[in-house]
């Protein structure tokens, strides 16, 4: 394996999660007696450019041609997108003569706000099913994977974009250098690029091991993202810290020719990364020990619930949840089922762990004692949605960043495990 950014062979192992199936390959009932293909899930750090990465053992085509994730099923994520579009329109002075292109535009969760604002836009989405959902709500969408050829075709047909948006896709691309050049092709020579991606600072500091899965090929600090974007002639000029996905960064980049020097917020985040030891290899060396500690704590809690006769179910079936279930060895004896708002997943089973996925209404029917939130990063949204479980004394538990309860007695976790 060579670093996909700088081609160095000096790759340091920082987190080995074993072998698991790809996290978006949900199983139908008639597949339960069939074998599943698993792949190593092993995070490494390039000692030269400090890019965190895993081997590209699956392709984007394996995951995203027919995709089970619809962004619009998260109310908070749709609202996050609305606020972004409104701010971008205001701050960049976008209007009817401007254009926005979003890469990995999913079901139109973001560009629908551009359409409502009267701003010409185009989505690029490889998944046939979610791209069709975007077009159904009036969001123009090209069904394709972005590469350099497609970027040139879109620029020629639609013109350069004043704003290119790439939310939670910069980690999904094994051809990092080609994809970065494609972003530069899409954007106008005086335009802007906005990239949102999970911040590796939080991954390392809080042992967010469940953000590692086969579809995420690399994991960025601001430093490594700046180095990656520089390969395409793009400079980071600003950064925002976001609460999404357990802590993300929004990078604002521009073509080198018009980019100003990095702003004070960039320098502040770089300094925070430096203090955490992430600008050398030193800060990454305790990640595996932290992940193992989280695993032991969660398993101890679930085993104690089992021993005390408490019924436990999950909420959500996100990709990150499948990494957590498989790394921790959680099976239906410890979590009877999980529920999800996405009808596509109903009647299916989580990969590897093979936990049934049911509609959310099942929780109210069964009245379980404990609900474990697998998309723990949506804490506020899920606490509001699940407030009704308090009517029968149900407890809502989040496994990360530390095991805690938001519905039920504040000391519930401690009392169960003592």
Wavefront OBJ file of the C-alpha trace (Angstrom):
o trace
v 0.000 0.000 0.000
v 1.208 3.489 -0.892
v -0.169 6.804 0.341
v -2.777 7.985 -2.158
v -1.730 11.591 -1.657
v 2.078 11.524 -1.766
v 2.817 7.865 -2.717
v 4.973 7.328 0.350
v 5.348 3.739 1.547
v 5.837 4.856 5.173
v 2.399 4.008 6.534
v 1.900 3.616 10.267
v -0.871 1.389 11.677
v -3.047 3.429 14.067
v -6.330 1.470 14.291
v -7.093 -2.106 13.229
v -10.852 -2.812 13.383
v -10.586 -6.346 12.051
v -12.435 -7.606 8.977
v -16.031 -6.546 8.307
v -18.442 -6.433 5.370
v -19.017 -3.058 3.691
v -21.331 -1.072 5.934
v -24.000 -0.254 3.318
v -24.593 -3.829 2.128
v -27.781 -4.547 4.017
v -29.013 -8.122 3.759
v -32.384 -9.322 2.535
v -34.010 -12.188 4.432
v -33.153 -14.695 1.701
v -29.460 -13.814 2.047
v -29.121 -14.783 5.688
v -27.911 -18.294 4.896
v -25.375 -17.056 2.375
v -21.772 -16.073 3.147
v -20.744 -12.433 3.362
v -17.506 -11.084 1.969
v -15.472 -9.212 4.546
v -12.521 -6.894 4.092
v -9.852 -5.674 6.504
v -10.724 -2.327 8.076
v -7.308 -1.003 8.982
v -6.558 2.703 9.422
v -3.043 3.890 8.684
v -1.221 7.215 8.819
v 1.228 8.402 6.188
v 4.315 9.401 8.117
v 5.307 11.881 5.407
v 2.133 13.867 4.548
v 0.057 12.797 7.607
v -2.998 11.669 5.638
v -5.090 9.098 7.509
v -6.338 6.418 5.124
v -7.434 2.841 4.576
v -6.689 0.630 1.570
v -9.127 0.973 -1.334
v -10.475 -2.575 -1.124
v -13.887 -1.744 -2.601
v -14.796 0.741 -5.305
v -17.305 3.597 -5.163
v -19.283 1.691 -7.816
v -19.681 -1.159 -5.312
v -21.383 1.188 -2.852
v -23.016 4.113 -4.571
v -24.616 2.852 -7.790
v -27.673 1.789 -5.773
v -27.482 3.477 -2.380
v -29.517 2.997 0.797
v -28.866 6.426 2.295
v -31.241 9.333 1.691
v -30.054 12.588 3.262
v -33.571 13.990 3.588
v -34.526 11.398 6.217
v -32.570 13.475 8.743
v -34.504 16.633 9.596
v -31.452 18.227 11.189
v -29.330 17.560 8.105
v -31.896 19.163 5.794
v -32.000 22.197 8.073
v -28.205 22.290 8.151
v -28.229 22.403 4.335
v -30.860 25.151 4.280
v -28.814 27.333 6.600
v -25.725 26.760 4.473
v -27.463 27.765 1.235
v -28.973 30.860 2.801
v -25.589 31.962 4.165
v -23.789 31.222 0.885
v -26.348 33.207 -1.110
v -25.916 36.133 1.266
v -22.132 36.047 1.702
v -21.176 35.232 -1.895
v -23.927 37.427 -3.343
v -25.373 34.608 -5.447
v -28.406 35.277 -7.610
v -30.253 34.265 -10.793
v -27.096 34.786 -12.879
v -24.978 32.584 -10.596
v -24.637 28.811 -10.558
v -24.102 26.133 -7.927
v -22.859 22.606 -8.583
v -23.008 19.993 -5.842
v -20.974 16.813 -6.053
v -22.615 13.780 -4.421
v -25.890 15.689 -4.243
v -27.858 12.677 -2.972
v -31.652 13.201 -3.015
v -31.540 16.974 -3.473
v -31.512 17.711 0.264
v -29.301 20.803 -0.311
v -29.937 21.965 -3.864
v -33.676 22.068 -3.301
v -32.967 25.201 -1.274
v -31.049 26.674 -4.210
v -33.997 25.896 -6.482
v -36.320 27.635 -4.023
v -34.020 30.673 -4.046
v -34.110 30.844 -7.846
v -30.418 30.052 -8.301
v -29.457 27.790 -11.237
v -27.931 24.586 -9.953
v -26.868 21.099 -10.930
v -26.360 17.967 -8.845
v -23.884 15.224 -9.671
v -25.025 11.994 -8.030
v -23.907 8.465 -8.978
v -26.718 6.588 -7.194
v -29.569 5.930 -9.594
v -32.280 5.712 -6.939
v -31.453 8.801 -4.889
v -30.695 10.832 -8.016
v -34.172 9.992 -9.275
v -35.599 11.235 -5.966
v -33.794 14.555 -6.483
v -35.161 15.023 -9.979
v -38.641 14.220 -8.690
v -38.516 17.336 -6.495
v -37.175 19.530 -9.289
v -33.422 19.392 -8.681
v -31.509 18.953 -11.982
v -29.221 15.966 -11.465
v -26.649 14.137 -13.576
v -26.367 10.449 -12.700
v -22.612 9.826 -12.827
v -19.430 9.613 -10.805
v -17.365 12.760 -10.986
v -14.083 12.344 -12.822
v -11.922 14.650 -14.880
v -13.727 13.876 -18.134
v -17.172 14.537 -16.667
v -15.950 17.749 -15.030
v -14.751 19.042 -18.404
v -18.054 18.080 -20.063
v -20.111 19.843 -17.371
v -17.987 22.976 -17.516
v -18.380 23.067 -21.295
v -22.160 22.483 -21.234
v -23.180 24.453 -18.139
v -20.287 26.842 -17.676
v -18.041 27.198 -14.617
v -19.765 27.240 -11.238
v -19.609 30.172 -8.868
v -19.902 27.723 -5.995
v -19.006 24.036 -5.937
v -20.273 22.112 -2.912
v -18.796 18.773 -1.853
v -20.371 17.623 1.405
v -19.175 14.332 2.882
v -17.717 13.077 -0.377
v -14.049 14.094 -0.222
v -13.445 11.071 2.020
v -15.192 8.670 -0.369
v -12.832 9.029 -3.324
v -9.924 6.609 -3.850
v -8.599 8.697 -6.775
v -7.936 11.668 -4.535
v -5.699 13.552 -6.943
v -7.989 13.133 -9.971
v -11.054 14.125 -7.962
v -9.318 17.244 -6.663
v -8.407 18.285 -10.205
v -12.052 17.716 -11.157
v -13.204 20.153 -8.489
v -10.855 22.754 -9.903
v -12.285 22.181 -13.384
v -15.863 22.664 -12.168
v -15.275 25.942 -10.339
v -14.981 29.338 -11.985
v -11.552 30.960 -11.956
v -12.849 33.433 -9.356
v -15.244 30.975 -7.684
v -15.518 29.168 -4.385
v -15.457 25.557 -3.241
v -17.067 24.421 0.012
v -16.104 21.016 1.366
v -17.550 19.455 4.501
v -15.794 16.453 5.946
v -15.454 14.800 9.323
v -12.560 16.276 11.297
v -9.870 13.717 12.127
v -9.116 15.694 15.278
v -12.386 14.426 16.753
v -11.869 10.926 15.414
v -8.566 10.669 17.268
v -9.357 12.690 20.384
v -12.728 11.028 21.076
v -11.984 7.585 19.615
v -14.767 7.905 17.045
v -13.800 4.578 15.490
v -17.270 4.083 14.002
v -16.557 6.863 11.485
v -14.074 4.461 9.872
v -15.585 2.230 7.215
v -14.680 0.893 3.788
v -16.504 3.638 1.901
v -14.353 6.284 3.670
v -10.929 6.020 2.109
v -9.286 8.973 3.887
v -9.773 11.120 7.002
v -8.663 14.742 7.175
v -7.154 17.251 9.461
v -7.131 20.791 8.095
v -3.412 20.314 7.463
v -3.803 17.177 5.350
v -6.822 18.644 3.533
v -4.792 21.725 2.593
v -2.078 19.483 1.210
v -4.602 17.451 -0.765
v -6.355 20.475 -2.277
v -3.030 22.046 -3.219
v -2.482 19.207 -5.705
v -5.381 20.589 -7.761
v -4.357 24.231 -7.604
v -6.751 25.070 -4.763
v -5.979 26.970 -1.570
v -7.899 26.857 1.700
v -8.751 30.410 2.757
v -11.198 29.772 5.606
v -12.549 26.980 7.774
v -15.592 26.552 9.983
v -15.950 24.052 12.816
v -19.295 22.238 12.634
v -21.123 19.958 15.030
v -22.279 17.560 12.314
v -21.134 13.917 12.224
v -19.539 14.190 15.630
v -17.437 17.211 14.616
v -16.745 18.286 11.040
v -14.867 20.999 9.213
v -16.193 23.153 6.401
v -13.285 24.135 4.197
v -13.589 27.153 1.938
v -11.142 26.963 -0.953
v -10.457 29.038 -4.040
v -8.236 28.696 -7.118
v -4.659 29.606 -6.263
v -4.725 32.602 -8.595
v -7.391 34.457 -6.580
v -6.990 32.926 -3.115
v -6.092 35.148 -0.208
v -3.851 33.998 2.619
v -5.508 31.581 5.078
v -7.674 33.446 7.572
v -7.385 33.527 11.332
v -9.837 30.650 11.736
v -7.583 28.413 9.631
v -4.594 29.305 11.775
v -6.595 28.676 14.964
v -7.665 25.184 13.911
v -4.169 24.326 12.709
v -2.865 25.357 16.117
v -5.454 23.173 17.875
v -4.417 20.209 15.718
v -0.772 20.948 16.477
v -1.428 21.000 20.232
v -3.196 17.649 19.935
v -0.084 16.179 18.342
v -1.674 15.620 14.945
v 1.021 17.395 12.956
v 3.398 14.571 13.852
v 2.755 10.856 14.306
v 2.737 11.194 18.109
v -0.894 12.227 18.504
v -2.252 9.179 16.689
v -0.573 6.434 18.680
v -3.208 6.156 21.445
v -6.220 5.891 19.116
v -6.437 2.107 19.175
v -6.264 1.913 22.976
v -9.055 4.504 23.231
v -11.249 2.579 20.773
v -10.779 -0.633 22.710
v -11.800 1.142 25.915
v -15.042 2.394 24.305
v -15.769 -1.131 23.076
v -15.278 -2.685 26.510
v -17.494 -0.079 28.172
v -20.363 -0.554 25.714
v -20.184 -4.346 25.847
v -20.111 -4.320 29.654
v -23.239 -2.159 29.660
v -25.138 -4.387 27.196
v -24.146 -7.568 29.035
v -25.316 -6.072 32.328
v -28.632 -5.106 30.710
v -28.971 -8.694 29.512
v -28.172 -10.089 32.955
v -30.795 -7.809 34.537
v -33.472 -8.817 32.031
v -33.733 -5.407 30.351
v -34.886 -5.349 26.746
v -32.538 -3.455 24.403
v -33.119 -2.257 20.821
v -31.303 0.156 18.550
v -32.344 3.323 16.779
v -30.978 3.953 13.295
v -29.040 1.809 10.847
v -26.298 4.159 9.616
v -22.989 3.077 8.146
v -21.193 4.141 11.311
v -23.537 1.955 13.327
v -22.471 -1.110 11.383
v -18.811 -0.464 12.143
v -19.712 -0.168 15.817
v -21.838 -3.336 15.852
v -19.190 -5.432 14.122
v -16.143 -4.115 15.978
v -17.911 -4.587 19.318
v -19.332 -8.004 18.382
v -22.921 -6.973 19.127
v -25.501 -9.473 17.885
v -29.300 -9.928 18.294
v -28.878 -11.457 21.760
v -27.708 -8.048 23.013
v -29.746 -5.846 20.646
v -32.962 -7.483 19.490
v -33.435 -5.167 16.499
v -32.875 -1.634 15.328
v -35.287 0.736 13.603
v -34.784 3.257 10.829
v -36.869 5.920 9.087
v -35.670 4.758 5.661
v -38.242 2.307 4.202
v -35.557 0.798 1.956
v -33.958 -0.810 5.016
v -37.138 -2.245 6.544
v -37.148 -6.030 6.569
v -33.420 -6.143 5.939
v -30.562 -6.978 8.268
v -27.405 -5.116 9.198
v -24.269 -6.452 7.482
v -22.153 -8.748 9.597
v -24.116 -8.417 12.835
v -27.381 -9.405 11.067
v -29.594 -7.401 13.380
v -33.151 -6.945 11.986
v -34.141 -3.458 10.818
v -37.752 -2.491 11.456
v -39.904 0.657 11.097
v -39.624 3.174 13.973
v -43.201 2.431 15.096
v -41.982 -0.918 16.443
v -40.469 0.821 19.462
v -43.811 2.154 20.660
v -45.395 -1.275 20.146
v -42.744 -3.148 22.135
v -41.855 -0.519 24.744
v -38.243 -1.628 25.275
v -36.359 -0.702 28.411
v -33.326 0.687 26.555
v -32.897 2.272 23.130
v -29.297 2.613 21.914
v -28.857 5.414 19.367
v -26.459 4.236 16.662
v -26.252 7.630 14.882
v -25.036 9.134 18.151
v -23.989 12.310 16.333
v -27.702 13.223 16.014
v -28.126 13.439 19.776
v -30.381 16.509 19.918
v -32.614 15.372 17.049
v -33.047 11.832 18.372
v -33.651 12.966 21.936
v -36.552 15.064 20.656
v -37.910 12.321 18.374
v -37.772 9.670 21.087
v -39.032 11.681 24.029
v -42.158 9.506 24.034
v -40.240 6.507 25.432
v -40.148 8.236 28.810
v -43.882 7.448 29.132
v -43.049 3.849 30.046
v -39.673 4.555 31.687
v -37.588 3.883 28.593
v -33.988 5.082 28.495
v -32.179 6.528 25.475
v -28.469 5.716 25.512
v -25.692 7.047 23.286
v -22.481 4.991 22.971
v -20.156 7.884 22.059
v -18.246 10.064 22.740
v -18.779 8.476 26.149
v -21.610 6.157 27.119
v -24.425 8.377 28.411
v -28.186 8.768 28.748
v -30.345 11.659 27.497
v -33.766 10.185 28.314
v -34.077 8.466 31.670
v -32.150 8.910 34.927
v -28.849 10.711 34.393
v -26.985 8.036 36.333
v -28.707 5.109 34.610
v -25.597 3.863 32.814
v -23.523 4.002 35.973
v -26.162 2.203 38.034
v -26.509 -0.610 35.483
v -22.769 -1.237 35.236
v -22.020 -1.082 38.975
l 1 2 3 4 5 6 7 8 9 10 11 12 13 14 15 16 17 18 19 20 21 22 23 24 25 26 27 28 29 30 31 32 33 34 35 36 37 38 39 40 41 42 43 44 45 46 47 48 49 50 51 52 53 54 55 56 57 58 59 60 61 62 63 64 65 66 67 68 69 70 71 72 73 74 75 76 77 78 79 80 81 82 83 84 85 86 87 88 89 90 91 92 93 94 95 96 97 98 99 100 101 102 103 104 105 106 107 108 109 110 111 112 113 114 115 116 117 118 119 120 121 122 123 124 125 126 127 128 129 130 131 132 133 134 135 136 137 138 139 140 141 142 143 144 145 146 147 148 149 150 151 152 153 154 155 156 157 158 159 160 161 162 163 164 165 166 167 168 169 170 171 172 173 174 175 176 177 178 179 180 181 182 183 184 185 186 187 188 189 190 191 192 193 194 195 196 197 198 199 200 201 202 203 204 205 206 207 208 209 210 211 212 213 214 215 216 217 218 219 220 221 222 223 224 225 226 227 228 229 230 231 232 233 234 235 236 237 238 239 240 241 242 243 244 245 246 247 248 249 250 251 252 253 254 255 256 257 258 259 260 261 262 263 264 265 266 267 268 269 270 271 272 273 274 275 276 277 278 279 280 281 282 283 284 285 286 287 288 289 290 291 292 293 294 295 296 297 298 299 300 301 302 303 304 305 306 307 308 309 310 311 312 313 314 315 316 317 318 319 320 321 322 323 324 325 326 327 328 329 330 331 332 333 334 335 336 337 338 339 340 341 342 343 344 345 346 347 348 349 350 351 352 353 354 355 356 357 358 359 360 361 362 363 364 365 366 367 368 369 370 371 372 373 374 375 376 377 378 379 380 381 382 383 384 385 386 387 388 389 390 391 392 393 394 395 396 397 398 399 400 401 402 403 404 405 406 407 408 409 410 411 412 413 414 415 416 417 418
